[in-house]
């Protein structure tokens, strides 16, 4: 895998990692682990977990004012009901792991979160407006067609009826 040269403008990513685990025999060495062990069709029990890629802004430089430490907190992520971890939990775990290296400025985190939410709101409004325009366009196209049967279709059916009537009367 290669790192991206720059983050996407909307900070959205649809990439996922598939994490697979399988029970190995006691005393198994790395040489004993093969691709065959992860084959479900061979009757092996393979557990899977999809990890969604989440972009997190880089940590801010430490504040000159010393803030209280959060050494008691655990940087564990939990899994939601459907077996996938939440984006917020990944962000929290990423922040917690970087706090061990350097302290982060809480107001800057709040500003980053507000900026992210504002961008998401702006994108939702843009998408909503686009959908409204498409709906209006479809409504205009529907009213132009007039709905009913075309005049040429009526003439064709009339001529077909006259011809069939003439043939039936003749026989």
MARGU-775995 format. One record per residue: residue in three letters; x, y, z of N, C-alpha, C, O, CB in turn. Coordinates in nm, 2 decimals. Glycine has a CB too. Example, Ala and Ser with C-alpha at 12.3 -4.5 7.8 and 13.67 -1.06 7.14 Angstrom:
! MARGU-775995
(rec ALA,(1.32,-0.57,0.78),(1.23,-0.45,0.78),(1.32,-0.33,0.78),(1.42,-0.33,0.85),(1.13,-0.45,0.90))
(rec SER,(1.28,-0.22,0.71),(1.37,-0.11,0.71),(1.29,0.00,0.79),(1.34,0.11,0.80),(1.41,-0.06,0.57))
END
This chain:
! MARGU-775995
(rec UNK,(0.08,-0.12,0.00),(0.00,0.00,0.00),(0.09,0.12,0.00),(0.20,0.13,0.06),(-0.10,0.00,0.12))
(rec UNK,(0.04,0.23,-0.07),(0.11,0.35,-0.07),(0.03,0.46,0.00),(-0.09,0.46,0.00),(0.14,0.40,-0.22))
(rec UNK,(0.10,0.55,0.07),(0.03,0.66,0.14),(-0.01,0.76,0.03),(0.05,0.78,-0.07),(0.13,0.72,0.24))
(rec UNK,(-0.13,0.82,0.06),(-0.18,0.93,-0.03),(-0.09,1.05,-0.01),(-0.03,1.08,0.09),(-0.32,0.96,0.01))
(rec UNK,(-0.08,1.12,-0.12),(0.01,1.24,-0.12),(-0.07,1.36,-0.05),(0.00,1.44,0.02),(0.04,1.29,-0.27))
(rec UNK,(-0.20,1.36,-0.06),(-0.28,1.46,0.01),(-0.41,1.40,0.05),(-0.46,1.31,-0.02),(-0.29,1.59,-0.07))
(rec UNK,(-0.47,1.46,0.15),(-0.60,1.41,0.20),(-0.71,1.46,0.10),(-0.70,1.56,0.05),(-0.63,1.45,0.34))
(rec UNK,(-0.82,1.38,0.08),(-0.93,1.42,0.00),(-0.99,1.54,0.06),(-0.99,1.56,0.18),(-1.03,1.31,-0.02))
(rec UNK,(-1.05,1.63,-0.02),(-1.10,1.76,0.03),(-1.22,1.74,0.13),(-1.23,1.82,0.22),(-1.15,1.84,-0.09))
(rec UNK,(-1.30,1.63,0.11),(-1.41,1.61,0.20),(-1.38,1.52,0.32),(-1.46,1.49,0.40),(-1.53,1.56,0.13))
(rec UNK,(-1.25,1.48,0.33),(-1.20,1.39,0.44),(-1.29,1.26,0.45),(-1.30,1.21,0.56),(-1.21,1.47,0.57))
(rec UNK,(-1.35,1.22,0.34),(-1.42,1.09,0.34),(-1.34,0.99,0.27),(-1.27,1.01,0.18),(-1.56,1.11,0.27))
(rec UNK,(-1.35,0.86,0.32),(-1.28,0.75,0.27),(-1.37,0.63,0.28),(-1.43,0.61,0.38),(-1.14,0.73,0.34))
(rec UNK,(-1.38,0.55,0.17),(-1.47,0.44,0.17),(-1.38,0.31,0.17),(-1.44,0.20,0.16),(-1.55,0.44,0.04))
(rec UNK,(-1.25,0.32,0.20),(-1.17,0.20,0.20),(-1.19,0.13,0.33),(-1.23,0.18,0.44),(-1.02,0.24,0.19))
(rec UNK,(-1.18,-0.01,0.33),(-1.19,-0.09,0.45),(-1.08,-0.19,0.44),(-1.04,-0.23,0.34),(-1.33,-0.16,0.45))
(rec UNK,(-1.04,-0.24,0.56),(-0.95,-0.35,0.58),(-1.03,-0.47,0.63),(-1.11,-0.46,0.72),(-0.83,-0.32,0.67))
(rec UNK,(-1.00,-0.59,0.57),(-1.07,-0.71,0.62),(-0.97,-0.78,0.71),(-0.86,-0.82,0.66),(-1.11,-0.80,0.50))
(rec UNK,(-1.00,-0.80,0.84),(-0.92,-0.86,0.93),(-0.98,-1.00,0.96),(-1.10,-1.01,0.99),(-0.91,-0.78,1.07))
(rec UNK,(-0.90,-1.11,0.93),(-0.95,-1.24,0.95),(-0.87,-1.31,1.06),(-0.75,-1.29,1.07),(-0.94,-1.32,0.82))
(rec UNK,(-0.94,-1.39,1.14),(-0.87,-1.47,1.24),(-0.92,-1.61,1.24),(-1.03,-1.63,1.21),(-0.89,-1.40,1.38))
(rec UNK,(-0.83,-1.70,1.28),(-0.86,-1.84,1.28),(-0.79,-1.90,1.40),(-0.68,-1.86,1.43),(-0.83,-1.91,1.14))
(rec UNK,(-0.85,-2.01,1.46),(-0.78,-2.07,1.57),(-0.68,-2.17,1.52),(-0.70,-2.25,1.43),(-0.89,-2.15,1.66))
(rec UNK,(-0.56,-2.15,1.57),(-0.45,-2.24,1.54),(-0.42,-2.34,1.65),(-0.46,-2.32,1.76),(-0.32,-2.16,1.51))
(rec UNK,(-0.36,-2.45,1.61),(-0.33,-2.56,1.71),(-0.23,-2.50,1.81),(-0.15,-2.42,1.78),(-0.28,-2.69,1.64))
(rec UNK,(-0.23,-2.56,1.93),(-0.14,-2.52,2.03),(0.00,-2.55,1.99),(0.03,-2.66,1.93),(-0.17,-2.59,2.17))
(rec UNK,(0.10,-2.46,2.01),(0.23,-2.48,1.97),(0.26,-2.46,1.82),(0.37,-2.49,1.77),(0.28,-2.62,2.01))
(rec UNK,(0.17,-2.40,1.75),(0.19,-2.37,1.61),(0.29,-2.27,1.59),(0.29,-2.17,1.66),(0.05,-2.33,1.54))
(rec UNK,(0.37,-2.28,1.49),(0.48,-2.18,1.46),(0.43,-2.10,1.34),(0.34,-2.14,1.27),(0.62,-2.25,1.43))
(rec UNK,(0.49,-1.99,1.31),(0.46,-1.91,1.19),(0.46,-1.99,1.06),(0.39,-1.96,0.97),(0.54,-1.79,1.18))
(rec UNK,(0.55,-2.09,1.06),(0.56,-2.18,0.93),(0.44,-2.26,0.92),(0.40,-2.31,0.81),(0.68,-2.26,0.94))
(rec UNK,(0.37,-2.29,1.03),(0.25,-2.38,1.02),(0.12,-2.31,0.97),(0.03,-2.37,0.94),(0.22,-2.44,1.16))
(rec UNK,(0.13,-2.18,0.97),(0.01,-2.10,0.93),(0.02,-2.08,0.78),(0.11,-2.02,0.73),(0.01,-1.96,1.00))
(rec UNK,(-0.09,-2.13,0.71),(-0.10,-2.13,0.57),(-0.23,-2.06,0.53),(-0.32,-2.04,0.61),(-0.09,-2.27,0.51))
(rec UNK,(-0.24,-2.03,0.40),(-0.36,-1.97,0.34),(-0.48,-2.07,0.35),(-0.59,-2.02,0.36),(-0.34,-1.93,0.20))
(rec UNK,(-0.45,-2.20,0.35),(-0.55,-2.30,0.36),(-0.63,-2.29,0.49),(-0.75,-2.32,0.50),(-0.49,-2.44,0.35))
(rec UNK,(-0.56,-2.24,0.60),(-0.63,-2.23,0.73),(-0.74,-2.13,0.73),(-0.84,-2.13,0.81),(-0.53,-2.19,0.84))
(rec UNK,(-0.74,-2.03,0.63),(-0.84,-1.92,0.63),(-0.94,-1.95,0.52),(-1.02,-1.86,0.49),(-0.77,-1.79,0.59))
(rec UNK,(-0.95,-2.08,0.47),(-1.05,-2.12,0.37),(-1.17,-2.16,0.44),(-1.17,-2.27,0.51),(-0.99,-2.22,0.28))
(rec UNK,(-1.28,-2.09,0.43),(-1.41,-2.13,0.50),(-1.47,-2.25,0.43),(-1.53,-2.33,0.50),(-1.51,-2.01,0.49))
(rec UNK,(-1.45,-2.27,0.30),(-1.51,-2.39,0.23),(-1.45,-2.52,0.28),(-1.51,-2.62,0.27),(-1.49,-2.37,0.09))
(rec UNK,(-1.33,-2.51,0.34),(-1.26,-2.64,0.39),(-1.31,-2.67,0.53),(-1.26,-2.77,0.59),(-1.11,-2.62,0.39))
(rec UNK,(-1.41,-2.60,0.58),(-1.47,-2.63,0.71),(-1.40,-2.56,0.82),(-1.43,-2.58,0.94),(-1.46,-2.77,0.73))
(rec UNK,(-1.31,-2.46,0.80),(-1.24,-2.39,0.90),(-1.33,-2.27,0.95),(-1.41,-2.22,0.87),(-1.11,-2.34,0.86))
(rec UNK,(-1.33,-2.25,1.08),(-1.40,-2.13,1.13),(-1.32,-2.01,1.12),(-1.21,-2.00,1.19),(-1.45,-2.16,1.28))
(rec UNK,(-1.36,-1.92,1.04),(-1.28,-1.79,1.02),(-1.37,-1.68,1.06),(-1.48,-1.66,1.02),(-1.24,-1.78,0.87))
(rec UNK,(-1.31,-1.60,1.16),(-1.38,-1.48,1.20),(-1.33,-1.36,1.13),(-1.21,-1.35,1.10),(-1.36,-1.46,1.36))
(rec UNK,(-1.43,-1.28,1.08),(-1.39,-1.16,1.00),(-1.44,-1.03,1.07),(-1.54,-1.03,1.13),(-1.44,-1.17,0.86))
(rec UNK,(-1.36,-0.93,1.05),(-1.40,-0.80,1.10),(-1.35,-0.69,1.00),(-1.24,-0.70,0.96),(-1.34,-0.77,1.24))
(rec UNK,(-1.44,-0.61,0.96),(-1.41,-0.50,0.86),(-1.37,-0.38,0.94),(-1.45,-0.33,1.02),(-1.52,-0.48,0.76))
(rec UNK,(-1.26,-0.32,0.91),(-1.21,-0.20,0.97),(-1.22,-0.09,0.87),(-1.16,-0.09,0.76),(-1.07,-0.21,1.02))
(rec UNK,(-1.30,0.01,0.90),(-1.32,0.13,0.81),(-1.20,0.22,0.82),(-1.16,0.25,0.94),(-1.46,0.20,0.83))
(rec UNK,(-1.15,0.28,0.71),(-1.04,0.37,0.72),(-1.10,0.51,0.76),(-1.20,0.55,0.70),(-0.97,0.38,0.58))
(rec UNK,(-1.05,0.57,0.85),(-1.09,0.70,0.90),(-0.98,0.80,0.90),(-0.87,0.77,0.95),(-1.15,0.69,1.04))
(rec UNK,(-1.00,0.92,0.84),(-0.89,1.02,0.84),(-0.90,1.10,0.97),(-1.01,1.14,1.01),(-0.91,1.11,0.71))
(rec UNK,(-0.79,1.11,1.03),(-0.78,1.19,1.15),(-0.68,1.30,1.13),(-0.57,1.28,1.08),(-0.75,1.11,1.28))
(rec UNK,(-0.72,1.43,1.17),(-0.62,1.54,1.14),(-0.50,1.52,1.23),(-0.51,1.46,1.34),(-0.69,1.67,1.17))
(rec UNK,(-0.39,1.56,1.18),(-0.26,1.54,1.26),(-0.27,1.61,1.40),(-0.34,1.71,1.41),(-0.14,1.59,1.18))
(rec UNK,(-0.20,1.56,1.50),(-0.21,1.62,1.63),(-0.15,1.76,1.63),(-0.05,1.79,1.55),(-0.13,1.54,1.73))
(rec UNK,(-0.21,1.85,1.71),(-0.16,1.99,1.72),(-0.04,1.99,1.81),(-0.02,1.91,1.89),(-0.28,2.08,1.78))
(rec UNK,(0.05,2.09,1.79),(0.16,2.11,1.88),(0.12,2.12,2.02),(0.01,2.17,2.05),(0.25,2.22,1.84))
(rec UNK,(0.20,2.08,2.12),(0.16,2.09,2.26),(0.14,2.23,2.31),(0.20,2.32,2.26),(0.26,2.02,2.35))
(rec UNK,(0.04,2.25,2.40),(0.01,2.38,2.45),(0.12,2.42,2.55),(0.17,2.34,2.62),(-0.13,2.37,2.52))
(rec UNK,(0.15,2.55,2.55),(0.25,2.60,2.65),(0.20,2.59,2.79),(0.28,2.58,2.88),(0.29,2.74,2.62))
(rec UNK,(0.07,2.58,2.81),(0.01,2.57,2.94),(-0.01,2.42,2.97),(-0.07,2.35,2.89),(-0.12,2.65,2.95))
(rec UNK,(0.04,2.37,3.08),(0.03,2.23,3.12),(-0.11,2.20,3.15),(-0.17,2.27,3.24),(0.13,2.19,3.23))
(rec UNK,(-0.17,2.10,3.09),(-0.30,2.05,3.12),(-0.30,1.92,3.19),(-0.20,1.85,3.19),(-0.39,2.04,2.99))
(rec UNK,(-0.41,1.89,3.26),(-0.41,1.76,3.34),(-0.39,1.64,3.25),(-0.44,1.64,3.13),(-0.54,1.75,3.42))
(rec UNK,(-0.33,1.54,3.30),(-0.30,1.42,3.22),(-0.42,1.32,3.23),(-0.49,1.32,3.33),(-0.17,1.35,3.27))
(rec UNK,(-0.43,1.24,3.13),(-0.54,1.14,3.13),(-0.48,1.00,3.12),(-0.52,0.92,3.04),(-0.63,1.17,3.00))
(rec UNK,(-0.39,0.98,3.21),(-0.32,0.85,3.21),(-0.41,0.74,3.25),(-0.38,0.62,3.22),(-0.20,0.85,3.30))
(rec UNK,(-0.52,0.76,3.32),(-0.61,0.66,3.37),(-0.70,0.61,3.26),(-0.75,0.50,3.28),(-0.69,0.71,3.48))
(rec UNK,(-0.71,0.68,3.15),(-0.80,0.63,3.04),(-0.73,0.53,2.96),(-0.61,0.53,2.94),(-0.84,0.75,2.96))
(rec UNK,(-0.81,0.44,2.91),(-0.76,0.33,2.83),(-0.80,0.36,2.68),(-0.91,0.39,2.65),(-0.83,0.19,2.87))
(rec UNK,(-0.70,0.34,2.59),(-0.72,0.37,2.45),(-0.78,0.25,2.37),(-0.74,0.21,2.27),(-0.60,0.41,2.38))
(rec UNK,(-0.89,0.19,2.43),(-0.95,0.07,2.37),(-1.06,0.12,2.28),(-1.14,0.21,2.32),(-0.99,-0.03,2.47))
(rec UNK,(-1.08,0.05,2.17),(-1.20,0.08,2.09),(-1.30,-0.03,2.11),(-1.26,-0.15,2.14),(-1.16,0.09,1.94))
(rec UNK,(-1.43,0.00,2.10),(-1.53,-0.11,2.12),(-1.60,-0.13,1.99),(-1.58,-0.05,1.89),(-1.63,-0.07,2.23))
(rec UNK,(-1.67,-0.24,1.98),(-1.74,-0.27,1.86),(-1.89,-0.25,1.88),(-1.94,-0.28,1.99),(-1.71,-0.42,1.82))
(rec UNK,(-1.95,-0.20,1.78),(-2.10,-0.17,1.79),(-2.18,-0.29,1.77),(-2.12,-0.40,1.75),(-2.14,-0.06,1.69))
(rec UNK,(-2.31,-0.28,1.77),(-2.40,-0.39,1.76),(-2.38,-0.47,1.63),(-2.39,-0.60,1.64),(-2.54,-0.34,1.77))
(rec UNK,(-2.35,-0.41,1.52),(-2.34,-0.49,1.40),(-2.20,-0.54,1.38),(-2.17,-0.60,1.27),(-2.37,-0.40,1.28))
(rec UNK,(-2.11,-0.53,1.48),(-1.98,-0.59,1.46),(-1.87,-0.50,1.40),(-1.76,-0.54,1.39),(-1.99,-0.71,1.38))
(rec UNK,(-1.91,-0.38,1.37),(-1.82,-0.28,1.32),(-1.80,-0.17,1.42),(-1.89,-0.13,1.48),(-1.87,-0.23,1.18))
(rec UNK,(-1.68,-0.12,1.43),(-1.65,-0.01,1.52),(-1.69,0.12,1.47),(-1.70,0.14,1.34),(-1.50,-0.01,1.55))
(rec UNK,(-1.74,0.21,1.55),(-1.78,0.34,1.51),(-1.67,0.43,1.48),(-1.56,0.41,1.52),(-1.87,0.40,1.63))
(rec UNK,(-1.70,0.53,1.39),(-1.59,0.62,1.35),(-1.55,0.70,1.47),(-1.43,0.73,1.49),(-1.65,0.72,1.24))
(rec UNK,(-1.64,0.74,1.56),(-1.61,0.82,1.67),(-1.51,0.74,1.77),(-1.42,0.80,1.83),(-1.73,0.86,1.75))
(rec UNK,(-1.54,0.61,1.78),(-1.45,0.53,1.86),(-1.31,0.52,1.81),(-1.21,0.52,1.88),(-1.51,0.39,1.88))
(rec UNK,(-1.30,0.51,1.67),(-1.17,0.51,1.61),(-1.09,0.64,1.64),(-0.98,0.64,1.67),(-1.18,0.48,1.46))
(rec UNK,(-1.17,0.75,1.62),(-1.11,0.88,1.64),(-1.06,0.90,1.79),(-0.95,0.95,1.81),(-1.21,1.00,1.61))
(rec UNK,(-1.14,0.85,1.88),(-1.11,0.86,2.02),(-0.98,0.77,2.05),(-0.89,0.81,2.12),(-1.22,0.81,2.11))
(rec UNK,(-0.98,0.65,1.99),(-0.86,0.56,2.01),(-0.74,0.63,1.95),(-0.63,0.62,2.01),(-0.88,0.43,1.95))
(rec UNK,(-0.75,0.69,1.83),(-0.63,0.76,1.77),(-0.59,0.87,1.86),(-0.46,0.89,1.88),(-0.67,0.81,1.63))
(rec UNK,(-0.68,0.95,1.91),(-0.64,1.06,2.00),(-0.57,1.01,2.12),(-0.47,1.07,2.17),(-0.76,1.15,2.03))
(rec UNK,(-0.63,0.90,2.18),(-0.57,0.85,2.30),(-0.43,0.80,2.28),(-0.34,0.81,2.37),(-0.66,0.74,2.36))
(rec UNK,(-0.41,0.74,2.17),(-0.27,0.68,2.14),(-0.17,0.79,2.12),(-0.05,0.78,2.15),(-0.28,0.59,2.02))
(rec UNK,(-0.22,0.91,2.06),(-0.12,1.02,2.04),(-0.10,1.10,2.16),(0.00,1.17,2.17),(-0.17,1.11,1.92))
(rec UNK,(-0.19,1.09,2.26),(-0.17,1.16,2.38),(-0.05,1.11,2.46),(0.01,1.18,2.54),(-0.30,1.16,2.47))
(rec UNK,(-0.02,0.98,2.45),(0.10,0.93,2.51),(0.22,1.00,2.47),(0.32,1.00,2.54),(0.10,0.78,2.49))
(rec UNK,(0.22,1.04,2.34),(0.34,1.10,2.29),(0.35,1.25,2.32),(0.46,1.31,2.35),(0.35,1.08,2.14))
(rec UNK,(0.24,1.32,2.31),(0.24,1.46,2.34),(0.09,1.51,2.38),(0.00,1.44,2.34),(0.28,1.55,2.21))
(rec UNK,(0.08,1.61,2.46),(-0.05,1.66,2.50),(-0.11,1.74,2.38),(-0.04,1.80,2.30),(-0.03,1.76,2.62))
(rec UNK,(-0.24,1.73,2.38),(-0.32,1.80,2.27),(-0.40,1.91,2.33),(-0.44,1.91,2.44),(-0.41,1.70,2.19))
(rec UNK,(-0.42,2.01,2.25),(-0.49,2.13,2.28),(-0.64,2.10,2.27),(-0.69,2.08,2.15),(-0.44,2.25,2.20))
(rec UNK,(-0.72,2.10,2.37),(-0.86,2.07,2.37),(-0.94,2.17,2.28),(-1.02,2.12,2.20),(-0.92,2.07,2.51))
(rec UNK,(-0.92,2.30,2.29),(-0.99,2.39,2.20),(-0.97,2.36,2.06),(-1.06,2.38,1.98),(-0.96,2.53,2.24))
(rec UNK,(-0.85,2.32,2.02),(-0.82,2.30,1.88),(-0.89,2.17,1.83),(-0.94,2.16,1.72),(-0.67,2.28,1.85))
(rec UNK,(-0.91,2.07,1.92),(-0.99,1.95,1.89),(-1.13,1.99,1.87),(-1.20,1.94,1.78),(-0.97,1.85,2.00))
(rec UNK,(-1.18,2.08,1.95),(-1.32,2.12,1.94),(-1.34,2.20,1.81),(-1.44,2.18,1.74),(-1.36,2.21,2.06))
(rec UNK,(-1.25,2.28,1.78),(-1.25,2.36,1.65),(-1.25,2.26,1.53),(-1.32,2.28,1.43),(-1.14,2.46,1.64))
(rec UNK,(-1.16,2.16,1.54),(-1.15,2.06,1.43),(-1.28,1.98,1.42),(-1.33,1.96,1.30),(-1.04,1.96,1.45))
(rec UNK,(-1.34,1.95,1.53),(-1.47,1.87,1.52),(-1.58,1.96,1.47),(-1.66,1.92,1.39),(-1.51,1.82,1.66))
(rec UNK,(-1.59,2.09,1.51),(-1.69,2.18,1.46),(-1.67,2.20,1.31),(-1.77,2.20,1.24),(-1.68,2.32,1.53))
(rec UNK,(-1.54,2.21,1.27),(-1.52,2.23,1.12),(-1.56,2.11,1.04),(-1.62,2.12,0.94),(-1.37,2.26,1.10))
(rec UNK,(-1.53,1.99,1.10),(-1.57,1.87,1.03),(-1.72,1.86,1.02),(-1.78,1.82,0.92),(-1.52,1.74,1.11))
(rec UNK,(-1.79,1.88,1.13),(-1.94,1.88,1.13),(-2.00,1.98,1.04),(-2.10,1.96,0.97),(-1.99,1.89,1.27))
(rec UNK,(-1.94,2.10,1.04),(-1.99,2.21,0.95),(-1.97,2.16,0.80),(-2.06,2.19,0.72),(-1.91,2.34,0.97))
(rec UNK,(-1.86,2.10,0.77),(-1.84,2.05,0.63),(-1.94,1.94,0.60),(-1.99,1.94,0.48),(-1.70,2.00,0.62))
(rec UNK,(-1.97,1.85,0.69),(-2.06,1.75,0.66),(-2.20,1.81,0.64),(-2.28,1.76,0.55),(-2.07,1.65,0.78))
(rec UNK,(-2.24,1.91,0.72),(-2.37,1.97,0.71),(-2.38,2.04,0.57),(-2.48,2.03,0.50),(-2.39,2.08,0.82))
(rec UNK,(-2.27,2.11,0.53),(-2.27,2.18,0.40),(-2.28,2.08,0.29),(-2.36,2.10,0.19),(-2.13,2.26,0.39))
(rec UNK,(-2.21,1.96,0.30),(-2.23,1.86,0.19),(-2.37,1.80,0.19),(-2.42,1.78,0.08),(-2.12,1.75,0.22))
(rec UNK,(-2.43,1.78,0.30),(-2.57,1.73,0.31),(-2.66,1.83,0.25),(-2.76,1.79,0.17),(-2.61,1.70,0.45))
(rec UNK,(-2.64,1.96,0.27),(-2.73,2.06,0.22),(-2.71,2.07,0.06),(-2.81,2.08,-0.01),(-2.70,2.20,0.28))
(rec UNK,(-2.59,2.06,0.02),(-2.56,2.06,-0.13),(-2.63,1.93,-0.19),(-2.69,1.95,-0.30),(-2.41,2.05,-0.16))
(rec UNK,(-2.62,1.82,-0.13),(-2.68,1.70,-0.19),(-2.83,1.71,-0.19),(-2.90,1.67,-0.28),(-2.64,1.57,-0.11))
(rec UNK,(-2.89,1.77,-0.08),(-3.03,1.79,-0.07),(-3.08,1.88,-0.18),(-3.18,1.85,-0.25),(-3.07,1.85,0.07))
(rec UNK,(-3.01,1.99,-0.21),(-3.05,2.09,-0.31),(-3.04,2.02,-0.45),(-3.12,2.04,-0.54),(-2.96,2.21,-0.31))
(rec UNK,(-2.93,1.94,-0.47),(-2.92,1.87,-0.60),(-3.03,1.77,-0.62),(-3.09,1.77,-0.73),(-2.78,1.79,-0.60))
(rec UNK,(-3.07,1.70,-0.52),(-3.19,1.61,-0.53),(-3.32,1.68,-0.56),(-3.40,1.64,-0.64),(-3.20,1.52,-0.40))
(rec UNK,(-3.34,1.80,-0.50),(-3.45,1.88,-0.52),(-3.46,1.93,-0.67),(-3.56,1.93,-0.73),(-3.46,2.00,-0.43))
(rec UNK,(-3.34,1.97,-0.72),(-3.33,2.01,-0.86),(-3.37,1.90,-0.96),(-3.44,1.92,-1.05),(-3.20,2.07,-0.89))
(rec UNK,(-3.32,1.78,-0.93),(-3.34,1.66,-1.01),(-3.49,1.63,-1.01),(-3.55,1.60,-1.11),(-3.26,1.54,-0.97))
(rec UNK,(-3.55,1.64,-0.89),(-3.70,1.61,-0.87),(-3.78,1.71,-0.95),(-3.87,1.67,-1.02),(-3.74,1.61,-0.72))
(rec UNK,(-3.74,1.84,-0.94),(-3.81,1.94,-1.02),(-3.80,1.92,-1.17),(-3.90,1.94,-1.24),(-3.76,2.08,-0.98))
(rec UNK,(-3.68,1.88,-1.21),(-3.66,1.85,-1.36),(-3.75,1.74,-1.40),(-3.81,1.74,-1.51),(-3.51,1.82,-1.38))
(rec UNK,(-3.75,1.63,-1.32),(-3.84,1.52,-1.35),(-3.99,1.56,-1.36),(-4.06,1.51,-1.44),(-3.82,1.40,-1.25))
(rec UNK,(-4.03,1.64,-1.27),(-4.17,1.69,-1.27),(-4.20,1.77,-1.39),(-4.30,1.75,-1.45),(-4.20,1.77,-1.14))
(rec UNK,(-4.10,1.85,-1.44),(-4.13,1.93,-1.56),(-4.13,1.84,-1.68),(-4.22,1.87,-1.77),(-4.01,2.04,-1.57))
(rec UNK,(-4.04,1.74,-1.69),(-4.05,1.65,-1.80),(-4.18,1.57,-1.81),(-4.23,1.55,-1.91),(-3.93,1.56,-1.80))
(rec UNK,(-4.23,1.54,-1.69),(-4.35,1.46,-1.68),(-4.47,1.54,-1.73),(-4.56,1.49,-1.79),(-4.38,1.41,-1.54))
(rec UNK,(-4.47,1.67,-1.70),(-4.58,1.76,-1.74),(-4.58,1.79,-1.89),(-4.68,1.81,-1.95),(-4.58,1.89,-1.66))
(rec UNK,(-4.46,1.79,-1.95),(-4.44,1.82,-2.09),(-4.50,1.70,-2.17),(-4.56,1.73,-2.28),(-4.30,1.84,-2.13))
(rec UNK,(-4.49,1.58,-2.13),(-4.53,1.47,-2.21),(-4.69,1.46,-2.21),(-4.74,1.40,-2.31),(-4.48,1.33,-2.15))
(rec UNK,(-4.76,1.52,-2.12),(-4.90,1.53,-2.13),(-4.97,1.40,-2.08),(-5.09,1.41,-2.05),(-4.95,1.55,-2.27))
(rec UNK,(-4.90,1.30,-2.06),(-4.96,1.18,-2.00),(-5.04,1.10,-2.10),(-4.99,0.99,-2.12),(-5.04,1.22,-1.89))
(rec UNK,(-5.14,1.13,-2.16),(-5.24,1.05,-2.23),(-5.18,0.97,-2.35),(-5.06,0.96,-2.37),(-5.35,1.13,-2.28))
(rec UNK,(-5.27,0.93,-2.44),(-5.24,0.85,-2.56),(-5.21,0.95,-2.67),(-5.28,1.05,-2.68),(-5.36,0.76,-2.60))
(rec UNK,(-5.11,0.92,-2.76),(-5.08,1.01,-2.87),(-5.18,1.01,-2.97),(-5.25,0.91,-2.99),(-4.94,0.98,-2.92))
(rec UNK,(-5.20,1.11,-3.05),(-5.29,1.13,-3.16),(-5.27,1.03,-3.27),(-5.36,0.97,-3.32),(-5.29,1.27,-3.21))
(rec UNK,(-5.14,1.00,-3.30),(-5.11,0.90,-3.40),(-5.15,0.76,-3.36),(-5.19,0.68,-3.45),(-4.96,0.91,-3.43))
(rec UNK,(-5.14,0.73,-3.24),(-5.18,0.60,-3.19),(-5.33,0.58,-3.21),(-5.38,0.47,-3.25),(-5.15,0.58,-3.04))
(rec UNK,(-5.41,0.68,-3.18),(-5.56,0.68,-3.20),(-5.59,0.66,-3.35),(-5.68,0.58,-3.38),(-5.63,0.81,-3.14))
(rec UNK,(-5.52,0.73,-3.44),(-5.55,0.72,-3.58),(-5.52,0.58,-3.63),(-5.59,0.52,-3.71),(-5.47,0.82,-3.66))
(rec UNK,(-5.40,0.52,-3.58),(-5.36,0.39,-3.62),(-5.46,0.28,-3.58),(-5.50,0.20,-3.65),(-5.22,0.35,-3.56))
(rec UNK,(-5.51,0.29,-3.45),(-5.61,0.20,-3.40),(-5.74,0.21,-3.48),(-5.81,0.11,-3.52),(-5.64,0.22,-3.25))
(rec UNK,(-5.78,0.33,-3.52),(-5.90,0.36,-3.60),(-5.89,0.29,-3.74),(-5.98,0.22,-3.78),(-5.93,0.50,-3.61))
(rec UNK,(-5.78,0.31,-3.80),(-5.76,0.25,-3.93),(-5.75,0.10,-3.93),(-5.81,0.03,-4.01),(-5.63,0.30,-4.00))
(rec UNK,(-5.69,0.05,-3.82),(-5.69,-0.10,-3.80),(-5.83,-0.15,-3.79),(-5.86,-0.26,-3.84),(-5.60,-0.13,-3.68))
(rec UNK,(-5.91,-0.08,-3.71),(-6.05,-0.12,-3.69),(-6.13,-0.12,-3.82),(-6.21,-0.21,-3.84),(-6.12,-0.03,-3.59))
(rec UNK,(-6.11,-0.02,-3.90),(-6.18,-0.01,-4.03),(-6.14,-0.12,-4.12),(-6.23,-0.19,-4.18),(-6.16,0.13,-4.10))
(rec UNK,(-6.01,-0.15,-4.13),(-5.96,-0.26,-4.22),(-6.02,-0.39,-4.17),(-6.06,-0.47,-4.25),(-5.81,-0.26,-4.22))
(rec UNK,(-6.01,-0.42,-4.04),(-6.06,-0.55,-3.99),(-6.21,-0.56,-4.01),(-6.26,-0.67,-4.04),(-6.03,-0.56,-3.83))
(rec UNK,(-6.28,-0.45,-3.99),(-6.43,-0.45,-4.02),(-6.46,-0.48,-4.16),(-6.55,-0.56,-4.19),(-6.49,-0.32,-3.97))
(rec UNK,(-6.39,-0.42,-4.25),(-6.41,-0.45,-4.39),(-6.38,-0.59,-4.43),(-6.45,-0.65,-4.51),(-6.32,-0.35,-4.48))
(rec UNK,(-6.27,-0.65,-4.37),(-6.23,-0.79,-4.40),(-6.34,-0.88,-4.35),(-6.37,-0.98,-4.42),(-6.09,-0.82,-4.34))
(rec UNK,(-6.39,-0.86,-4.23),(-6.49,-0.94,-4.17),(-6.63,-0.93,-4.24),(-6.70,-1.03,-4.25),(-6.51,-0.91,-4.02))
(rec UNK,(-6.66,-0.82,-4.29),(-6.79,-0.80,-4.36),(-6.78,-0.87,-4.50),(-6.88,-0.93,-4.55),(-6.82,-0.65,-4.38))
(rec UNK,(-6.66,-0.87,-4.56),(-6.64,-0.93,-4.69),(-6.65,-1.09,-4.68),(-6.69,-1.15,-4.78),(-6.51,-0.89,-4.75))
(rec UNK,(-6.61,-1.14,-4.57),(-6.60,-1.29,-4.56),(-6.73,-1.35,-4.52),(-6.74,-1.47,-4.51),(-6.50,-1.33,-4.48))
END
